[in-house]
Amino acid sequence: MAGFLDRAKEQAQSALEQGKQKVDEVQQQRAGNDLLKKLGTAYYAEHSGSGSPEATRNALSALEAHIRAHGDAFLRS
C-alpha cells in the first residue's frame, strides 16, 4: 500500500509542476503580447504626431529584453 501512495504522490507532484510550467508560459505570452501592443501604440502615436521616437525606442527595447529572456514563441501564437 505504501508503494501505491508513493507513486500517487509522485504523480501528483509531477502534475502540479507541469501545471506551474504551463501557467508560467501563459504569463510570459501575455506579457509579450502586452509589450507588442505597447510598441504598436507607441509607433502609431509617433507617426500620428502625438508620440515620440523615444517612446517607440523604449517600447522596442522592452520587447527585445522580453524576447531575450523568454523567447519569441508568443509571436507565433
Secondary structure by P-SEA (a helix, b strand, c coil): caaaaaaaaaaaaaaaaaaaaaaaaaaaaaaaaaaaaaaaaaaaaaaaccccaaaaaaaaaaaaaaaaacccccccc
